Protein backbone atom coordinates (compact mmCIF):
# COMPACT_ATOMS: atom_id res chain seq x y z
CA UNK A 1 0.00 0.00 0.00
CA UNK A 2 1.67 3.19 -1.25
CA UNK A 3 1.33 6.13 1.13
CA UNK A 4 1.45 9.68 -0.20
CA UNK A 5 4.78 11.16 1.02
CA UNK A 6 3.23 14.63 1.10
CA UNK A 7 0.72 13.76 3.81
CA UNK A 8 0.31 16.31 6.60
CA UNK A 9 0.64 15.18 10.21
CA UNK A 10 -3.16 15.09 10.47
CA UNK A 11 -3.41 12.87 7.39
CA UNK A 12 -0.78 10.53 8.83
CA UNK A 13 -2.71 10.35 12.12
CA UNK A 14 -5.89 9.56 10.20
CA UNK A 15 -4.13 6.81 8.29
CA UNK A 16 -2.94 5.24 11.54
CA UNK A 17 -6.51 5.35 12.89
CA UNK A 18 -7.82 3.73 9.69
CA UNK A 19 -5.29 0.90 10.05
CA UNK A 20 -6.26 0.42 13.70
CA UNK A 21 -9.96 0.38 12.81
CA UNK A 22 -9.43 -2.20 10.07
CA UNK A 23 -7.58 -4.34 12.63
CA UNK A 24 -10.60 -4.19 14.94
CA UNK A 25 -9.83 -1.28 17.27
CA UNK A 26 -13.29 0.14 18.00
CA UNK A 27 -11.93 3.32 19.59
CA UNK A 28 -10.33 4.20 16.26
CA UNK A 29 -13.78 4.36 14.66
CA UNK A 30 -14.91 6.78 17.35
CA UNK A 31 -11.80 8.93 16.93
CA UNK A 32 -12.33 9.23 13.17
CA UNK A 33 -15.97 10.12 13.71
CA UNK A 34 -15.13 12.69 16.39
CA UNK A 35 -12.65 14.37 14.06
CA UNK A 36 -15.00 14.78 11.13
CA UNK A 37 -18.58 14.54 12.36
CA UNK A 38 -19.18 18.30 12.67
CA UNK A 39 -17.39 19.30 9.47
CA UNK A 40 -19.26 16.64 7.46
CA UNK A 41 -22.56 17.69 9.00
CA UNK A 42 -22.11 21.41 8.28
CA UNK A 43 -20.98 20.73 4.71
CA UNK A 44 -24.08 18.62 4.13
CA UNK A 45 -26.28 21.20 5.83
CA UNK A 46 -25.12 23.81 3.31
CA UNK A 47 -25.99 21.42 0.49
CA UNK A 48 -29.45 20.33 1.65
CA UNK A 49 -30.46 23.28 3.87
CA UNK A 50 -32.32 20.95 6.21
CA UNK A 51 -31.01 19.85 9.62
CA UNK A 52 -32.85 16.51 9.68
CA UNK A 53 -31.65 15.54 6.21
CA UNK A 54 -28.10 16.66 7.07
CA UNK A 55 -28.13 14.51 10.22
CA UNK A 56 -29.40 11.48 8.29
CA UNK A 57 -26.82 11.97 5.53
CA UNK A 58 -24.03 12.31 8.09
CA UNK A 59 -24.91 8.93 9.57
CA UNK A 60 -25.05 7.42 6.08
CA UNK A 61 -21.64 8.89 5.23
CA UNK A 62 -19.89 7.31 8.21
CA UNK A 63 -21.78 4.04 7.80
CA UNK A 64 -20.65 3.73 4.19
CA UNK A 65 -17.08 4.86 4.94
CA UNK A 66 -16.60 2.52 7.90
CA UNK A 67 -18.04 -0.41 5.97
CA UNK A 68 -15.60 0.21 3.13
CA UNK A 69 -12.45 1.20 5.00
CA UNK A 70 -10.51 -1.62 3.36
CA UNK A 71 -11.10 0.08 -0.01
CA UNK A 72 -9.48 3.34 1.06
CA UNK A 73 -6.18 3.96 -0.72
CA UNK A 74 -3.72 6.31 1.04
CA UNK A 75 -2.61 8.03 -2.16
CA UNK A 76 -4.84 10.84 -0.92
CA UNK A 77 -5.94 11.91 2.56
CA UNK A 78 -8.66 10.01 4.42
CA UNK A 79 -10.53 13.29 4.86
CA UNK A 80 -10.60 13.76 1.08
CA UNK A 81 -12.04 10.26 0.64
CA UNK A 82 -14.60 10.80 3.40
CA UNK A 83 -15.78 14.16 2.05
CA UNK A 84 -16.10 12.64 -1.43
CA UNK A 85 -18.35 9.91 -0.03
CA UNK A 86 -20.43 12.54 1.76
CA UNK A 87 -20.69 14.74 -1.34
CA UNK A 88 -21.59 11.92 -3.73
CA UNK A 89 -24.16 10.51 -1.32
CA UNK A 90 -25.70 13.96 -0.91
CA UNK A 91 -25.84 14.55 -4.67
CA UNK A 92 -27.64 11.22 -5.10
CA UNK A 93 -30.07 12.23 -2.35
CA UNK A 94 -30.81 15.59 -4.00
CA UNK A 95 -31.34 13.95 -7.39
CA UNK A 96 -33.84 11.49 -5.91
CA UNK A 97 -35.56 14.32 -4.06
CA UNK A 98 -35.92 16.33 -7.28
CA UNK A 99 -37.38 13.33 -9.09
CA UNK A 100 -39.81 12.76 -6.24
CA UNK A 101 -41.05 16.35 -6.37
CA UNK A 102 -41.57 16.54 -10.13
CA UNK A 103 -45.22 16.77 -11.06
CA UNK A 104 -46.36 14.30 -13.67
CA UNK A 105 -49.85 15.77 -13.72
CA UNK A 106 -49.14 19.40 -14.61
CA UNK A 107 -48.32 20.44 -18.18
CA UNK A 108 -44.90 21.90 -18.97
CA UNK A 109 -44.63 25.70 -18.74
CA UNK A 110 -43.24 26.29 -22.23
CA UNK A 111 -45.82 27.86 -24.52
CA UNK A 112 -44.70 25.57 -27.33
CA UNK A 113 -45.33 22.52 -25.19
CA UNK A 114 -48.52 23.79 -23.58
CA UNK A 115 -50.83 20.92 -22.86
CA UNK A 116 -48.10 18.28 -23.11
CA UNK A 117 -47.27 16.16 -20.11
CA UNK A 118 -44.27 13.94 -19.50
CA UNK A 119 -43.79 10.71 -17.63
CA UNK A 120 -41.19 10.11 -14.92
CA UNK A 121 -40.10 6.53 -14.52
CA UNK A 122 -40.38 5.08 -11.04
CA UNK A 123 -37.10 4.99 -9.14
CA UNK A 124 -35.53 1.58 -8.69
CA UNK A 125 -32.27 1.30 -6.69
CA UNK A 126 -29.28 -0.01 -8.62
CA UNK A 127 -27.60 -3.21 -7.37
CA UNK A 128 -24.78 -1.09 -5.93
CA UNK A 129 -27.24 1.14 -4.05
CA UNK A 130 -29.02 -1.93 -2.69
CA UNK A 131 -25.71 -3.35 -1.42
CA UNK A 132 -24.78 -0.02 0.19
CA UNK A 133 -28.18 0.13 1.87
CA UNK A 134 -27.68 -3.38 3.28
CA UNK A 135 -24.18 -2.50 4.46
CA UNK A 136 -25.47 0.63 6.18
CA UNK A 137 -28.20 -1.37 7.87
CA UNK A 138 -25.74 -4.02 9.04
CA UNK A 139 -23.48 -1.39 10.62
CA UNK A 140 -26.30 0.49 12.29
CA UNK A 141 -27.87 -2.68 13.66
CA UNK A 142 -24.65 -3.35 15.54
CA UNK A 143 -24.69 -0.04 17.39
CA UNK A 144 -28.48 0.23 17.75
CA UNK A 145 -28.44 -2.70 20.17
CA UNK A 146 -26.76 -0.44 22.71
CA UNK A 147 -29.55 2.16 22.70
CA UNK A 148 -32.28 2.46 25.35
CA UNK A 149 -35.52 0.76 24.19
CA UNK A 150 -37.46 3.94 23.35
CA UNK A 151 -34.63 5.33 21.21
CA UNK A 152 -33.99 1.94 19.67
CA UNK A 153 -37.61 1.80 18.48
CA UNK A 154 -37.36 5.27 16.95
CA UNK A 155 -34.17 4.41 15.08
CA UNK A 156 -35.62 1.14 13.78
CA UNK A 157 -38.72 2.90 12.47
CA UNK A 158 -36.77 5.76 10.89
CA UNK A 159 -33.71 4.05 9.44
CA UNK A 160 -34.69 0.42 8.93
CA UNK A 161 -38.40 0.62 8.17
CA UNK A 162 -37.99 4.07 6.55
CA UNK A 163 -40.98 5.69 8.25
CA UNK A 164 -41.43 9.44 7.85
CA UNK A 165 -41.45 11.58 10.99
CA UNK A 166 -45.22 11.93 10.66
CA UNK A 167 -45.68 8.15 10.36
CA UNK A 168 -43.53 7.59 13.45
CA UNK A 169 -45.62 10.11 15.38
CA UNK A 170 -48.80 8.24 14.45
CA UNK A 171 -47.29 4.82 15.12
CA UNK A 172 -46.05 5.75 18.60
CA UNK A 173 -48.85 8.21 19.38
CA UNK A 174 -46.39 11.01 20.09
CA UNK A 175 -46.36 14.70 19.12
CA UNK A 176 -44.30 15.36 15.99
CA UNK A 177 -41.97 17.68 17.90
CA UNK A 178 -41.27 14.96 20.47
CA UNK A 179 -40.42 12.48 17.71
CA UNK A 180 -37.95 14.91 16.13
CA UNK A 181 -36.36 15.80 19.48
CA UNK A 182 -36.00 12.17 20.54
CA UNK A 183 -34.58 11.16 17.16
CA UNK A 184 -31.99 13.89 17.52
CA UNK A 185 -31.08 12.47 20.91
CA UNK A 186 -31.06 8.96 19.45
CA UNK A 187 -28.60 10.06 16.77
CA UNK A 188 -26.28 11.46 19.43
CA UNK A 189 -26.52 8.18 21.32
CA UNK A 190 -25.72 6.29 18.11
CA UNK A 191 -22.48 8.23 17.75
CA UNK A 192 -21.56 7.65 21.39
CA UNK A 193 -22.42 3.96 21.16
CA UNK A 194 -20.26 3.61 18.09
CA UNK A 195 -17.42 5.41 19.82
CA UNK A 196 -17.56 3.15 22.87
CA UNK A 197 -18.90 -0.11 21.52
CA UNK A 198 -17.02 -3.33 22.18
CA UNK A 199 -18.81 -5.20 19.40
CA UNK A 200 -17.23 -5.83 16.04
CA UNK A 201 -18.45 -3.65 13.20
LINFENWO-V289513 format. One record per pair of residues at least 12 apart in sequence whose ideal C-beta (glycine too) atoms are under 10 Angstrom apart, sorted by sequence separation. I is the first residue (numbers start at 0). GAP is how many residues later the second one is. D is the distance in Angstrom with one decimal. If there is no record, write none. Layout:
i=I gap=GAP d=D
i=I gap=GAP d=D
This chain:
i=2 gap=12 d=6.7
i=15 gap=12 d=8.3
i=16 gap=12 d=8.4
i=19 gap=12 d=9.5
i=41 gap=12 d=8.0
i=43 gap=12 d=9.1
i=44 gap=12 d=9.1
i=68 gap=12 d=9.6
i=104 gap=12 d=7.2
i=142 gap=12 d=9.2
i=143 gap=12 d=7.0
i=164 gap=12 d=9.7
i=166 gap=12 d=9.5
i=167 gap=12 d=9.2
i=16 gap=13 d=9.6
i=40 gap=13 d=5.7
i=43 gap=13 d=4.8
i=44 gap=13 d=9.0
i=64 gap=13 d=8.7
i=67 gap=13 d=9.4
i=71 gap=13 d=9.8
i=103 gap=13 d=6.7
i=165 gap=13 d=8.5
i=0 gap=14 d=9.5
i=13 gap=14 d=9.9
i=16 gap=14 d=5.3
i=17 gap=14 d=7.2
i=39 gap=14 d=9.0
i=40 gap=14 d=7.0
i=42 gap=14 d=9.7
i=43 gap=14 d=6.0
i=102 gap=14 d=9.0
i=103 gap=14 d=7.1
i=140 gap=14 d=9.6
i=153 gap=14 d=6.6
i=156 gap=14 d=6.4
i=164 gap=14 d=5.5
i=167 gap=14 d=9.3
i=15 gap=15 d=9.8
i=16 gap=15 d=5.3
i=42 gap=15 d=9.3
i=102 gap=15 d=9.8
i=103 gap=15 d=6.2
i=139 gap=15 d=7.4
i=140 gap=15 d=9.0
i=143 gap=15 d=8.2
i=152 gap=15 d=9.0
i=156 gap=15 d=7.8
i=163 gap=15 d=9.9
i=164 gap=15 d=6.0
i=167 gap=15 d=7.8
i=40 gap=16 d=8.4
i=41 gap=16 d=9.5
i=43 gap=16 d=9.6
i=64 gap=16 d=7.5
i=65 gap=16 d=10.0
i=101 gap=16 d=8.7
i=103 gap=16 d=5.4
i=139 gap=16 d=9.4
i=143 gap=16 d=8.3
i=162 gap=16 d=9.6
i=13 gap=17 d=9.1
i=39 gap=17 d=8.4
i=40 gap=17 d=4.7
i=43 gap=17 d=7.6
i=64 gap=17 d=5.4
i=67 gap=17 d=8.2
i=102 gap=17 d=9.0
i=153 gap=17 d=9.9
i=0 gap=18 d=9.3
i=12 gap=18 d=8.9
i=13 gap=18 d=6.9
i=16 gap=18 d=8.2
i=39 gap=18 d=5.4
i=40 gap=18 d=9.7
i=42 gap=18 d=9.7
i=63 gap=18 d=9.6
i=101 gap=18 d=5.4
i=140 gap=18 d=9.5
i=152 gap=18 d=9.1
i=153 gap=18 d=7.7
i=164 gap=18 d=7.5
i=12 gap=19 d=9.9
i=39 gap=19 d=10.0
i=64 gap=19 d=9.8
i=139 gap=19 d=6.0
i=140 gap=19 d=7.7
i=152 gap=19 d=7.2
i=37 gap=20 d=9.2
i=40 gap=20 d=9.1
i=61 gap=20 d=8.2
i=64 gap=20 d=5.3
i=99 gap=20 d=9.1
i=139 gap=20 d=7.6
i=153 gap=20 d=9.2
i=13 gap=21 d=7.3
i=36 gap=21 d=6.7
i=39 gap=21 d=5.7
i=60 gap=21 d=7.0
i=63 gap=21 d=5.6
i=64 gap=21 d=8.4
i=98 gap=21 d=6.2
i=157 gap=21 d=8.8
i=12 gap=22 d=8.7
i=13 gap=22 d=8.9
i=35 gap=22 d=9.4
i=36 gap=22 d=9.7
i=39 gap=22 d=7.7
i=60 gap=22 d=8.7
i=62 gap=22 d=9.9
i=63 gap=22 d=9.0
i=98 gap=22 d=8.8
i=136 gap=22 d=7.6
i=149 gap=22 d=8.8
i=156 gap=22 d=9.2
i=60 gap=23 d=10.0
i=61 gap=23 d=8.9
i=98 gap=23 d=9.3
i=99 gap=23 d=7.7
i=135 gap=23 d=8.1
i=136 gap=23 d=6.1
i=36 gap=24 d=9.4
i=60 gap=24 d=5.6
i=61 gap=24 d=8.9
i=63 gap=24 d=9.4
i=64 gap=24 d=9.8
i=98 gap=24 d=6.1
i=135 gap=24 d=9.8
i=149 gap=24 d=9.8
i=158 gap=24 d=9.5
i=9 gap=25 d=8.4
i=32 gap=25 d=9.5
i=35 gap=25 d=8.8
i=36 gap=25 d=7.5
i=39 gap=25 d=9.5
i=59 gap=25 d=9.0
i=60 gap=25 d=4.2
i=63 gap=25 d=6.7
i=153 gap=25 d=7.1
i=157 gap=25 d=6.1
i=35 gap=26 d=8.2
i=59 gap=26 d=8.5
i=60 gap=26 d=9.1
i=62 gap=26 d=9.8
i=156 gap=26 d=9.3
i=60 gap=27 d=9.5
i=95 gap=27 d=6.3
i=154 gap=27 d=9.9
i=158 gap=27 d=9.5
i=32 gap=28 d=10.0
i=57 gap=28 d=7.6
i=60 gap=28 d=5.9
i=94 gap=28 d=9.5
i=153 gap=28 d=5.7
i=154 gap=28 d=7.6
i=157 gap=28 d=8.2
i=158 gap=28 d=9.7
i=32 gap=29 d=5.7
i=35 gap=29 d=9.1
i=56 gap=29 d=7.1
i=59 gap=29 d=5.7
i=60 gap=29 d=8.3
i=95 gap=29 d=9.6
i=132 gap=29 d=9.8
i=152 gap=29 d=9.7
i=153 gap=29 d=5.4
i=157 gap=29 d=9.4
i=31 gap=30 d=8.1
i=59 gap=30 d=9.1
i=57 gap=31 d=9.8
i=150 gap=31 d=6.6
i=153 gap=31 d=8.9
i=154 gap=31 d=5.2
i=158 gap=31 d=9.2
i=32 gap=32 d=9.3
i=56 gap=32 d=6.2
i=57 gap=32 d=9.8
i=59 gap=32 d=9.9
i=149 gap=32 d=7.1
i=150 gap=32 d=8.2
i=153 gap=32 d=5.2
i=154 gap=32 d=8.2
i=28 gap=33 d=8.5
i=31 gap=33 d=8.2
i=32 gap=33 d=8.3
i=56 gap=33 d=5.5
i=59 gap=33 d=8.4
i=95 gap=33 d=9.8
i=152 gap=33 d=9.3
i=153 gap=33 d=9.6
i=31 gap=34 d=8.0
i=150 gap=34 d=6.7
i=151 gap=34 d=8.0
i=154 gap=34 d=8.8
i=56 gap=35 d=9.8
i=149 gap=35 d=9.7
i=150 gap=35 d=4.0
i=154 gap=35 d=6.9
i=28 gap=36 d=9.8
i=53 gap=36 d=8.7
i=56 gap=36 d=6.2
i=149 gap=36 d=8.6
i=150 gap=36 d=9.2
i=28 gap=37 d=6.0
i=31 gap=37 d=9.0
i=52 gap=37 d=8.8
i=55 gap=37 d=8.6
i=56 gap=37 d=9.9
i=91 gap=37 d=7.9
i=147 gap=37 d=9.7
i=150 gap=37 d=9.5
i=151 gap=37 d=9.3
i=146 gap=38 d=9.9
i=147 gap=38 d=8.8
i=150 gap=38 d=5.8
i=39 gap=39 d=9.5
i=43 gap=39 d=10.0
i=46 gap=39 d=8.9
i=146 gap=39 d=6.5
i=150 gap=39 d=8.5
i=28 gap=40 d=8.9
i=38 gap=40 d=8.3
i=42 gap=40 d=6.9
i=46 gap=40 d=7.7
i=52 gap=40 d=7.2
i=91 gap=40 d=9.8
i=27 gap=41 d=9.6
i=52 gap=41 d=9.3
i=147 gap=41 d=7.5
i=35 gap=42 d=8.7
i=39 gap=42 d=7.0
i=43 gap=42 d=6.1
i=47 gap=42 d=6.5
i=143 gap=42 d=9.0
i=146 gap=42 d=5.5
i=150 gap=42 d=9.9
i=34 gap=43 d=9.2
i=35 gap=43 d=6.5
i=38 gap=43 d=9.3
i=39 gap=43 d=7.1
i=42 gap=43 d=6.5
i=43 gap=43 d=8.5
i=46 gap=43 d=5.0
i=88 gap=43 d=8.7
i=145 gap=43 d=7.9
i=146 gap=43 d=7.1
i=21 gap=44 d=9.9
i=34 gap=44 d=8.1
i=38 gap=44 d=8.1
i=42 gap=44 d=7.7
i=45 gap=44 d=9.8
i=46 gap=44 d=8.1
i=52 gap=44 d=8.5
i=145 gap=44 d=8.7
i=20 gap=45 d=7.3
i=39 gap=45 d=9.1
i=40 gap=45 d=9.2
i=43 gap=45 d=8.7
i=47 gap=45 d=7.2
i=143 gap=45 d=9.5
i=146 gap=45 d=9.7
i=31 gap=46 d=7.5
i=35 gap=46 d=5.9
i=39 gap=46 d=5.1
i=43 gap=46 d=5.5
i=46 gap=46 d=8.8
i=47 gap=46 d=6.9
i=142 gap=46 d=9.0
i=143 gap=46 d=7.2
i=145 gap=46 d=8.7
i=146 gap=46 d=6.5
i=17 gap=47 d=9.6
i=21 gap=47 d=5.4
i=31 gap=47 d=9.6
i=34 gap=47 d=9.4
i=35 gap=47 d=8.2
i=38 gap=47 d=9.4
i=39 gap=47 d=9.7
i=42 gap=47 d=8.3
i=46 gap=47 d=7.2
i=49 gap=47 d=9.8
i=142 gap=47 d=5.7
i=145 gap=47 d=4.1
i=17 gap=48 d=9.9
i=20 gap=48 d=5.9
i=21 gap=48 d=6.0
i=142 gap=48 d=8.7
i=144 gap=48 d=8.4
i=145 gap=48 d=8.7
i=20 gap=49 d=9.9
i=43 gap=49 d=9.1
i=47 gap=49 d=8.4
i=142 gap=49 d=9.2
i=143 gap=49 d=7.9
i=18 gap=50 d=9.2
i=21 gap=50 d=8.8
i=31 gap=50 d=8.1
i=35 gap=50 d=8.9
i=39 gap=50 d=9.8
i=139 gap=50 d=7.4
i=142 gap=50 d=4.5
i=145 gap=50 d=8.1
i=17 gap=51 d=5.9
i=141 gap=51 d=9.0
i=142 gap=51 d=4.8
i=145 gap=51 d=6.2
i=16 gap=52 d=9.9
i=17 gap=52 d=9.4
i=141 gap=52 d=8.4
i=142 gap=52 d=9.4
i=144 gap=52 d=8.8
i=145 gap=52 d=9.4
i=142 gap=53 d=9.6
i=145 gap=53 d=8.0
i=17 gap=54 d=6.1
i=139 gap=54 d=9.2
i=142 gap=54 d=5.8
i=144 gap=54 d=7.5
i=18 gap=55 d=9.3
i=138 gap=55 d=8.6
i=141 gap=55 d=7.1
i=17 gap=56 d=7.9
i=142 gap=56 d=7.8
i=14 gap=57 d=8.8
i=141 gap=57 d=5.4
i=13 gap=58 d=9.7
i=141 gap=58 d=7.5
i=142 gap=58 d=7.7
i=14 gap=59 d=5.3
i=141 gap=59 d=5.5
i=13 gap=60 d=9.0
i=17 gap=60 d=5.7
i=16 gap=61 d=7.9
i=139 gap=61 d=9.9
i=11 gap=62 d=9.3
i=14 gap=62 d=8.3
i=138 gap=62 d=5.9
i=10 gap=63 d=8.3
i=13 gap=63 d=6.7
i=14 gap=63 d=6.3
i=17 gap=63 d=9.4
i=137 gap=63 d=8.8
i=13 gap=64 d=4.0
i=66 gap=64 d=9.7
i=67 gap=64 d=8.8
i=10 gap=65 d=8.6
i=11 gap=65 d=9.4
i=12 gap=65 d=9.3
i=13 gap=65 d=6.5
i=66 gap=65 d=8.1
i=10 gap=66 d=4.2
i=11 gap=66 d=9.9
i=13 gap=66 d=10.0
i=6 gap=67 d=7.6
i=9 gap=67 d=8.0
i=10 gap=67 d=6.8
i=13 gap=67 d=9.5
i=66 gap=67 d=9.6
i=67 gap=67 d=7.6
i=6 gap=68 d=9.9
i=9 gap=68 d=9.3
i=10 gap=68 d=7.2
i=13 gap=68 d=8.8
i=63 gap=68 d=6.0
i=66 gap=68 d=4.3
i=3 gap=69 d=9.5
i=6 gap=69 d=9.0
i=7 gap=69 d=7.5
i=9 gap=69 d=7.7
i=10 gap=69 d=8.7
i=62 gap=69 d=8.7
i=63 gap=69 d=9.7
i=65 gap=69 d=9.3
i=66 gap=69 d=7.1
i=2 gap=70 d=9.5
i=3 gap=70 d=6.2
i=5 gap=70 d=9.8
i=6 gap=70 d=6.6
i=62 gap=70 d=9.8
i=65 gap=70 d=9.7
i=0 gap=71 d=9.6
i=1 gap=71 d=8.0
i=2 gap=71 d=4.6
i=3 gap=71 d=5.4
i=5 gap=71 d=9.6
i=6 gap=71 d=9.6
i=7 gap=71 d=9.7
i=63 gap=71 d=7.0
i=66 gap=71 d=7.4
i=0 gap=72 d=7.3
i=1 gap=72 d=7.3
i=2 gap=72 d=7.9
i=3 gap=72 d=6.4
i=59 gap=72 d=8.6
i=62 gap=72 d=7.2
i=63 gap=72 d=6.3
i=66 gap=72 d=5.5
i=0 gap=73 d=6.3
i=1 gap=73 d=6.3
i=3 gap=73 d=7.6
i=59 gap=73 d=9.3
i=62 gap=73 d=4.2
i=65 gap=73 d=6.2
i=0 gap=74 d=9.2
i=61 gap=74 d=9.6
i=62 gap=74 d=8.5
i=64 gap=74 d=9.9
i=60 gap=75 d=9.9
i=62 gap=75 d=8.9
i=63 gap=75 d=8.6
i=59 gap=76 d=6.1
i=62 gap=76 d=4.7
i=58 gap=77 d=8.2
i=61 gap=77 d=8.5
i=62 gap=77 d=6.2
i=58 gap=80 d=9.5
i=59 gap=80 d=9.5
i=62 gap=80 d=9.5
i=58 gap=81 d=7.5
i=58 gap=96 d=9.7
i=62 gap=96 d=9.5
i=59 gap=99 d=9.1
i=58 gap=100 d=7.6
i=55 gap=102 d=8.1
i=55 gap=103 d=7.9
i=51 gap=106 d=9.8
i=28 gap=110 d=9.9
i=51 gap=113 d=7.4
i=28 gap=114 d=9.7
i=55 gap=127 d=9.4
i=62 gap=127 d=9.9
i=51 gap=128 d=7.0
i=54 gap=128 d=8.3
i=58 gap=128 d=6.6
i=61 gap=128 d=9.6
i=65 gap=128 d=8.3
i=50 gap=129 d=9.3
i=54 gap=129 d=7.1
i=57 gap=129 d=8.3
i=61 gap=129 d=8.5
i=51 gap=131 d=8.0
i=55 gap=131 d=8.4
i=58 gap=131 d=6.8
i=62 gap=131 d=9.5
i=51 gap=132 d=8.4
i=54 gap=132 d=5.5
i=58 gap=132 d=8.4
i=61 gap=132 d=7.9
i=68 gap=132 d=9.5
i=50 gap=133 d=8.5
i=54 gap=133 d=9.6
i=57 gap=133 d=9.1
i=66 gap=134 d=8.0
i=51 gap=135 d=9.7
i=58 gap=135 d=9.7
i=65 gap=135 d=6.2
i=62 gap=138 d=9.6
i=36 gap=154 d=6.6
i=33 gap=157 d=8.4
i=32 gap=158 d=6.2
i=36 gap=158 d=9.9
i=32 gap=159 d=9.9
i=29 gap=161 d=8.1
i=32 gap=161 d=6.5
i=33 gap=161 d=6.9
i=29 gap=162 d=8.4
i=32 gap=162 d=6.5
i=29 gap=163 d=9.5
i=31 gap=163 d=9.8
i=29 gap=164 d=6.2
i=30 gap=164 d=8.0
i=28 gap=165 d=6.0
i=29 gap=165 d=2.9
i=28 gap=166 d=7.2
i=29 gap=166 d=6.7
i=28 gap=167 d=10.0
i=29 gap=167 d=8.3
i=25 gap=168 d=8.1
i=26 gap=168 d=7.4
i=28 gap=168 d=8.2
i=25 gap=169 d=8.1
i=26 gap=169 d=8.1
i=25 gap=170 d=7.7
i=26 gap=170 d=9.5
i=25 gap=171 d=5.5
i=26 gap=171 d=10.0
i=25 gap=172 d=6.4
i=28 gap=172 d=6.5
i=25 gap=173 d=7.6
i=25 gap=174 d=7.9
i=25 gap=175 d=7.1
i=23 gap=176 d=6.6
i=23 gap=177 d=8.8
i=20 gap=180 d=8.3
